[in-house]
Amino acid sequence: MAGIGGTTPATAAAGTTYYVDVRAGADGNDGTRADAPWRTLDKVNDAEFAPGDTIAFRRGQDWNGALRLSDSGTAAAPITVTAYGDDQAAPPAIGDPAATECVLIEGAHWHLTGLRATGCAWSGFEVRGSHNTLAAVHADGNAAGVVVGEGAAFNTIRDSTFADNDKMSVNTPGGSDDSGAFGILINGDDNTVTRNVITGSRAESHDYGYDGAAVEIFDGDRNRVEYTIARDNLTFAELGRGPGATADDNLFAYNLVTSRHEGGAFLVTRGAEDVNGPVRGTTAVNNSVSLPGRDTEGWVCYAGCAPDILTLRNNIVSVGGQTGFEDGEGADEDHGIYHGPRAQFEPGPHSRHADPLFVSDTDPRLRPGSPAIGAGTPAGYTCDLAGRPVPAAGPDAGAYQYQP
């Protein structure tokens, strides 16, 4: 039997490890030995955990219900939820169509790794506390793979997979109120989303035909979405805010966005003339976008676009429809490479409309002679999406540095 994955010896030594096995366990056990584990989620939900403790679910098993994590660890001793058992077995899965959230984190300083959250009515993982980490988790079959709730700050979502979260949470005829099919929905501030894979965030909608986004930010400030691979979602990112709230200073950098669907987009934001605007200070740098389908769009900045609404640098946008759209004063755009039949924006002095010479529609690495080679300006990043060094001067546009 393999050991517990994702738990360092220092963390394991600092607290108690509790084992959970839906087949061989019993809630009358004390749970502190792998040969005498607990059985149910209810037992875990009712228990009290201290900083440094670990909760380990056996791989290859499913729990019908919802996991609630309300205690708190510390920065030096987080509470860990992980998997144990056969390394070749499927990750432990938690979910219930009747549950609103599969896994709810209400406390702070939790570290979750190796779990699958599947088939719940709203979210796979919902984070309402702060300073929590989701690492190497998987969510599928929910309306949202992850929700970072209002007031939840300084959380990290990394190295994880969010696939086919393709349910609508609101889907009613008329009213333009449909929403859902989110890979990640962020309502909090100062959170980091990095090195994830997000696919299949798309669902039928009465109001829009189809709706969905890999990452949606609503009422969230200063969030960072970096080094993410997004494939076959409808939209990569959309931003908005409600009355009295803000969704300012969010960053999208070194992301790969591809899709075979029609009607999708890379990034959608808005100015003050929209009921969910203005969204200020959005920055998109070194993203590679390939959306060859009909009526696809690159970036959209509408309802009073202005330089303080959207800044774009070093992006490659290749689409089957409109490469970019701005109204009002327009966005602050430069050092981009654009390829598509239409554009409605004023390109910066260093931007070009040219074929970026991607390897293919689904592989936007650069071929020899690409106009993106050396076309960028320094953006403060030292490595690209593949982990290769980015030169301090004359970087390439897009998420990948050219390799001969």
C-alpha positions in Angstrom: 0.0 0.0 0.0 1.3 3.4 -0.9 1.7 6.2 1.6 -0.4 9.4 1.9 0.1 11.6 -1.2 0.5 15.4 -0.8 1.4 15.4 2.9 4.9 16.4 3.9 6.5 14.6 6.9 6.6 17.9 8.8 2.9 18.4 8.3 2.0 14.8 9.2 4.2 14.9 12.3 2.6 18.2 13.5 -0.9 16.7 13.9 -3.1 13.6 13.7 -3.9 11.7 10.5 -7.5 10.4 10.2 -8.3 7.8 7.6 -11.6 7.4 5.8 -12.7 4.2 3.9 -16.3 3.8 2.8 -16.0 0.0 2.5 -13.8 -1.1 5.3 -14.3 1.7 7.8 -16.7 2.2 10.7 -17.5 5.5 12.4 -17.1 3.9 15.8 -13.3 3.6 15.1 -11.0 6.4 16.2 -9.9 6.7 12.6 -6.2 7.3 13.4 -5.0 4.0 11.8 -5.3 2.9 8.2 -6.6 -0.5 9.5 -9.3 1.2 11.6 -10.6 4.0 9.5 -13.8 6.0 9.6 -16.5 5.4 7.0 -18.8 8.3 6.3 -18.6 12.0 5.4 -20.9 12.7 8.3 -18.2 11.5 10.7 -15.7 13.8 9.1 -18.1 16.8 9.0 -18.9 16.4 12.7 -15.3 16.0 13.9 -13.0 18.8 15.1 -9.6 19.2 13.5 -6.6 21.1 14.7 -3.7 22.8 12.8 -1.4 20.2 11.3 -4.1 17.4 11.1 -4.6 15.3 8.0 -7.8 13.7 6.6 -7.0 10.9 4.1 -9.6 9.4 1.9 -8.9 6.0 0.3 -8.4 6.0 -3.5 -10.7 4.1 -5.7 -13.8 4.9 -3.6 -16.9 7.1 -3.9 -18.7 9.0 -1.2 -22.3 10.1 -1.8 -22.9 13.3 0.0 -21.0 16.6 0.7 -17.8 17.3 2.7 -17.9 20.3 5.0 -14.6 21.8 6.3 -15.2 24.5 8.9 -12.1 24.4 11.2 -9.0 26.3 10.5 -5.3 25.6 10.3 -2.5 28.1 10.4 0.1 29.3 7.9 2.7 27.1 9.5 0.4 24.1 10.0 -2.5 23.9 7.6 -5.1 21.1 7.8 -4.6 18.7 4.9 -7.2 16.7 3.0 -5.6 14.1 0.7 -5.8 10.6 -0.7 -4.1 7.3 0.4 -3.9 3.8 -0.8 -3.1 2.3 -4.3 -1.4 5.1 -6.4 -2.9 3.5 -9.5 -6.5 3.7 -8.3 -8.9 6.5 -9.2 -8.9 9.5 -6.9 -11.5 9.5 -4.1 -14.7 11.0 -5.4 -17.2 13.1 -3.5 -20.6 14.2 -4.9 -24.4 14.1 -4.8 -26.9 15.5 -7.3 -28.9 16.7 -4.3 -25.9 18.5 -2.7 -25.4 22.2 -3.5 -21.6 21.9 -3.0 -19.6 18.7 -3.1 -16.8 20.1 -1.0 -17.2 23.3 1.1 -14.3 25.0 2.7 -15.5 27.5 5.3 -12.3 27.7 7.3 -8.8 29.0 6.6 -5.5 27.4 5.8 -6.7 24.1 4.4 -4.7 22.2 1.8 -6.7 19.9 -0.5 -5.0 17.5 -2.9 -5.9 14.4 -4.9 -9.7 14.6 -4.6 -12.5 14.5 -7.2 -15.7 16.6 -6.7 -18.4 15.4 -9.2 -22.0 15.8 -10.1 -23.3 18.4 -7.6 -26.0 20.9 -8.2 -23.8 24.0 -7.9 -20.1 23.7 -7.2 -17.5 20.9 -7.1 -15.3 22.9 -4.6 -16.6 26.0 -2.9 -14.1 28.2 -1.0 -15.5 30.6 1.5 -12.5 31.0 3.7 -9.1 32.5 3.0 -5.5 31.3 2.6 -6.6 27.8 1.3 -5.0 25.8 -1.5 -6.6 23.4 -4.0 -3.8 21.4 -5.7 -4.1 18.5 -8.1 -7.8 18.2 -7.6 -10.4 17.4 -10.2 -14.0 18.6 -10.6 -16.5 17.6 -13.3 -20.3 17.5 -13.9 -21.1 20.6 -11.8 -22.4 24.0 -12.6 -19.1 25.4 -11.5 -15.9 23.4 -10.9 -14.7 25.8 -8.2 -16.4 28.8 -6.7 -14.3 31.3 -4.7 -17.0 33.1 -2.7 -17.4 36.7 -1.7 -14.9 37.7 0.9 -12.7 34.6 0.2 -9.1 36.0 -0.3 -5.6 34.8 -0.9 -6.6 31.3 -2.0 -4.6 29.3 -4.6 -6.0 26.9 -7.2 -3.2 25.2 -9.0 -2.2 22.1 -11.0 -5.7 20.9 -11.2 -8.3 19.8 -13.8 -11.8 21.1 -14.3 -13.6 19.2 -17.0 -17.2 19.4 -18.4 -18.6 21.5 -15.7 -21.5 22.0 -18.1 -24.7 22.7 -16.0 -26.5 26.0 -16.0 -27.4 27.3 -12.6 -30.0 29.6 -14.0 -31.6 28.7 -17.3 -35.0 30.3 -17.8 -36.6 31.7 -21.0 -36.2 35.5 -21.3 -34.7 38.1 -19.0 -31.0 37.7 -20.0 -30.4 36.1 -16.6 -29.0 32.7 -17.5 -25.6 31.7 -16.0 -23.6 28.7 -15.3 -21.1 26.3 -16.9 -18.1 27.8 -15.1 -14.7 26.1 -14.8 -13.8 28.6 -12.0 -16.0 31.4 -10.7 -14.3 34.0 -8.5 -16.2 36.4 -6.3 -13.3 37.2 -3.9 -10.1 39.2 -4.0 -6.4 38.4 -4.3 -6.7 34.8 -5.4 -4.3 33.0 -7.7 -5.3 30.5 -10.4 -2.2 28.9 -12.0 -1.2 25.9 -14.1 -4.7 24.4 -14.4 -6.4 22.6 -17.3 -10.0 23.8 -17.9 -12.2 22.1 -20.6 -15.8 21.8 -21.6 -17.3 24.9 -19.8 -20.2 25.2 -22.1 -24.0 24.5 -21.9 -27.2 25.3 -23.7 -29.0 28.5 -22.6 -32.5 29.8 -23.2 -31.2 33.4 -23.3 -27.9 33.0 -25.2 -28.0 29.8 -27.1 -24.9 28.7 -25.3 -23.2 30.1 -22.2 -20.2 29.2 -20.1 -16.7 30.4 -19.2 -13.4 28.8 -18.1 -12.9 31.6 -15.6 -15.5 34.1 -14.6 -14.7 37.0 -12.2 -17.7 38.8 -10.7 -17.1 41.2 -7.8 -13.5 40.1 -7.4 -10.4 42.4 -7.4 -6.7 41.7 -7.9 -7.0 38.0 -9.0 -4.3 36.4 -11.1 -5.1 33.8 -13.8 -1.8 32.5 -15.2 -0.3 29.5 -17.1 -3.7 27.9 -17.7 -4.6 25.6 -20.6 -8.2 26.2 -21.6 -9.7 24.0 -24.4 -13.2 23.8 -25.8 -14.9 26.2 -23.4 -17.3 28.8 -24.7 -15.5 31.9 -23.3 -12.2 31.9 -21.6 -12.8 34.9 -19.2 -15.6 37.3 -18.6 -15.7 40.0 -15.9 -18.5 42.0 -14.3 -19.6 43.6 -11.1 -22.8 44.2 -9.2 -24.1 47.4 -7.6 -21.7 48.8 -5.0 -19.0 46.2 -5.8 -15.8 46.2 -7.9 -14.0 43.7 -10.1 -10.8 45.7 -10.7 -7.1 45.0 -11.4 -7.4 41.4 -12.5 -4.6 39.8 -14.5 -4.6 37.1 -17.2 -1.1 36.0 -18.3 0.5 33.2 -20.3 -2.7 31.3 -20.9 -3.4 29.0 -23.8 -7.0 29.3 -25.2 -8.2 27.0 -28.0 -11.7 25.8 -28.9 -13.5 24.0 -31.8 -16.8 25.7 -31.0 -18.5 28.5 -32.8 -19.4 31.8 -31.1 -16.8 31.7 -28.4 -14.5 34.4 -27.1 -11.2 35.0 -25.4 -12.0 37.8 -23.0 -15.1 40.0 -22.3 -15.1 43.1 -20.2 -17.2 46.2 -19.9 -17.3 49.9 -19.1 -19.7 52.1 -17.1 -22.5 52.0 -19.6 -23.3 48.4 -18.8 -25.3 47.4 -15.7 -22.4 45.2 -14.6 -19.7 47.8 -15.2 -17.4 49.5 -15.1 -14.7 46.8 -14.6 -11.4 48.7 -14.3 -7.8 47.7 -14.6 -8.0 44.3 -16.4 -4.6 43.3 -17.9 -4.0 40.5 -20.4 -0.4 39.7 -21.4 1.2 36.9 -23.4 -1.9 34.9 -24.0 -2.1 32.6 -27.1 -5.6 32.4 -28.5 -6.8 30.1 -31.4 -10.6 30.1 -32.0 -11.0 29.2 -35.7 -14.8 28.6 -35.5 -17.4 30.9 -37.1 -18.4 34.1 -35.2 -15.7 33.7 -32.6 -14.2 36.8 -31.0 -10.8 37.7 -29.5 -11.2 40.4 -26.8 -14.4 42.5 -26.3 -14.3 45.8 -24.4 -17.7 47.5 -24.7 -20.1 49.9 -23.0 -17.5 52.6 -22.6 -14.2 51.0 -23.2 -11.2 53.1 -22.1 -7.5 52.6 -21.4 -8.2 52.3 -17.7 -10.7 49.5 -18.5 -8.4 47.1 -20.4 -4.7 46.8 -21.1 -3.3 44.2 -23.6 0.3 43.4 -24.3 2.0 40.6 -26.2 -1.1 38.6 -27.1 -1.6 36.4 -30.1 -5.2 36.3 -31.2 -6.3 34.1 -34.2 -10.0 33.8 -34.7 -12.6 32.9 -37.3 -14.6 36.1 -36.6 -13.5 39.4 -35.0 -10.1 39.7 -33.4 -10.9 42.6 -31.1 -13.7 45.0 -30.4 -13.6 48.3 -28.6 -15.9 51.3 -28.3 -15.5 54.7 -26.5 -11.9 55.7 -26.0 -10.7 52.2 -26.7 -8.4 49.9 -24.8 -4.6 50.3 -24.2 -3.3 47.7 -26.7 0.1 47.1 -28.1 2.7 44.4 -29.2 -0.1 42.1 -30.3 -0.4 39.7 -33.3 -3.9 39.4 -34.8 -5.2 37.1 -37.4 -8.9 37.0 -38.5 -11.3 38.5 -41.1 -12.5 41.4 -39.0 -11.3 43.8 -36.3 -12.9 46.8 -34.6 -10.1 48.4 -32.6 -7.2 50.7 -33.0 -4.0 48.6 -32.8 -1.0 49.9 -30.9 2.0 51.1 -32.8 3.8 47.8 -32.5 0.9 45.5 -33.2 0.4 43.7 -36.5 -2.4 41.9 -38.4 -0.6 38.8 -39.7 -0.7 35.0 -39.6 1.1 34.0 -36.4 2.2 30.7 -37.9 0.9 28.5 -35.2 1.9 24.8 -35.4 -1.8 24.1 -35.8 -5.2 25.4 -34.6 -4.9 23.5 -31.4 -1.1 23.8 -30.9 -0.2 27.5 -30.9 3.5 27.1 -30.5 5.4 29.2 -33.1 6.8 28.0 -36.4 9.9 29.5 -38.0 9.3 32.9 -39.4 6.4 33.7 -37.1 5.8 37.5 -36.7 5.4 36.9 -33.0 9.1 36.1 -32.5 10.7 39.0 -30.7 7.5 41.1 -31.0 6.8 41.4 -27.3 7.7 43.9 -24.6 8.9 42.8 -21.1 5.9 42.0 -18.9 7.6 40.9 -15.7 7.5 37.2 -16.3 10.6 34.9 -16.4 9.2 31.7 -17.9 6.6 30.8 -20.5 3.8 28.3 -20.4 6.2 25.4 -21.1 8.5 26.6 -18.4 11.2 27.9 -20.8 13.0 31.1 -20.0 11.6 34.4 -21.2 14.4 36.9 -22.2 14.5 40.2 -20.3 14.5 42.1 -23.7 12.6 41.2 -26.8 10.4 38.4 -25.7 8.0 36.7 -28.1 4.3 37.5 -28.1 2.1 34.7 -26.9 2.3 32.1 -24.3 5.2 30.2 -25.8 8.7 31.3 -26.6 9.8 30.1 -30.0 12.1 27.1 -30.0 14.1 26.4 -33.2 
